[in-house]
Amino acid sequence: HDLTLHLDYGLQKLAAEKLAGRRGAVVAIEPSTGGVLAFVSNPGFDPNAFINGVPPSLYTFWRDHPDKPLYNRALQGVYPPGSTIKPFEGMGGLHYGLVDWDFKISDPGFYHLPGDSHIFRDWKKTGHGIVNLHRAVEISCDTYFYQLSSRMGVDRFHDWMMQFGFGQPTNIDLVGEKSGTLPSVAWKRKTLKAPWYAGEMLSVGIGQGAVAVTPLQLARAVAAVTMDGKLQKPHVA
C-alpha cells in the first residue's frame, strides 16, 4: 500500500543541510492541519540497515557514539526552552489580569525578590529602561518576565502552559515521544519530595530551571498561536 506523508521533500532536505555537522533538531508544522513538513534529528543513521538485520558491530558503533545518532532529538530531546516561552507567558499574564498592554516596568538590568538579596540578572547588564509587554517580548527582557513569573506563580504558569501542549505528549503518529517537564507545586512534591521555592519561579519564567520541552512540543505551541489558539495534533502520515 502507498504511504502518503506530509513531509515536504525540499524543506526536509534544507533542514538536514542546515544541521549538517551539528547536533540538533528541526521541526516544521503546517499550523492549519498539524501536518509535519520537516522533521530532522542530527546526527542520524541509515534506517535501511535494519531491513535485513543490523550487524552487531554497526549497532554497537551507533549505540556508543558520543553524538548519539539513535537518539531522536526532535521527538525525545528534552531541553530548556529559554526565551521561546516568553510570548506564551506574556499571554498568561494578560489572561490572569496580572499585566495589560500598557503596564510598564523600569528595568535596571536585574531583579530580586522582596526580602531576598539574591540578584537575578538580565541578559543586558545595563538594563532596557522602560519596558511594556510588547517591548519585553521584542527584546526578550528577562527582568520583565522575572517580575511577571513571580506574580503568576508556578501553579498558574503550569495550568496556562498546559493549554499549549507543554508537559504532555503531542500524540504524534510516531513512537517513543517524551513529555518534557512542566513544573508545579504538586509535581515537585511528588518527584523530588521537596517544597517549591519562590526563587525557582524566576528561572522558570525565562525558560530555565525545572521547565523542559521537546522541539516538537515547541513547534506545535507556536503553530497554535498562529491559529488563534487552535492546538492541532501533529501527524506525519
ABEGO torsion letter per residue (X at the ends): XBBBBABBAAAAAAAAAAABGBBEBBBBBBAAAGBBABBBBOBBBBAAAAAAEBBAAAAAAAAABAAGAABBAAAABBBBAEAAAAAAAAAAAAAAGABBAABBBBBAGBBBBBGBABBBBBABAAEAEBBBAAAAAAAGBAAAAAAAAAAAEAAAAAAAAAAAGBGBBAGBABBGBBAEBBBBAAAAAAAAGBBBBAAAAAAAAAGBEABBBBAAAAAAAAAAAAAGGBBBBBBAX
